[in-house]
């Protein structure tokens, strides 16, 4: 059985989701690198890293779930 027929979604939609995921991970990595290059101690960088991780992957989850 074809999984695209079962879910009712076209392969193009699947590639769109993969592209969004790749873009989100790229943006997340760029933000993390920028935070680490900004200097400061780990106590200053950790909250920023946690916040960007939660926001980026929260948005990615919302896109995948269709919320």
CORVEN-V452899 format. One line per field, one symbol per residue. psi: psi as a letter, one per 30 degrees, with the letter a starting at -180 (. if undefined). A space follows every 50 residues. Layout:
psi: ???
//
This chain:
psi: kkfeeefgklfeeeeeeeeeeeeeeeeeeeeeeeeeffallefeeeeeee eeeeeefeeeeeeefg.
//
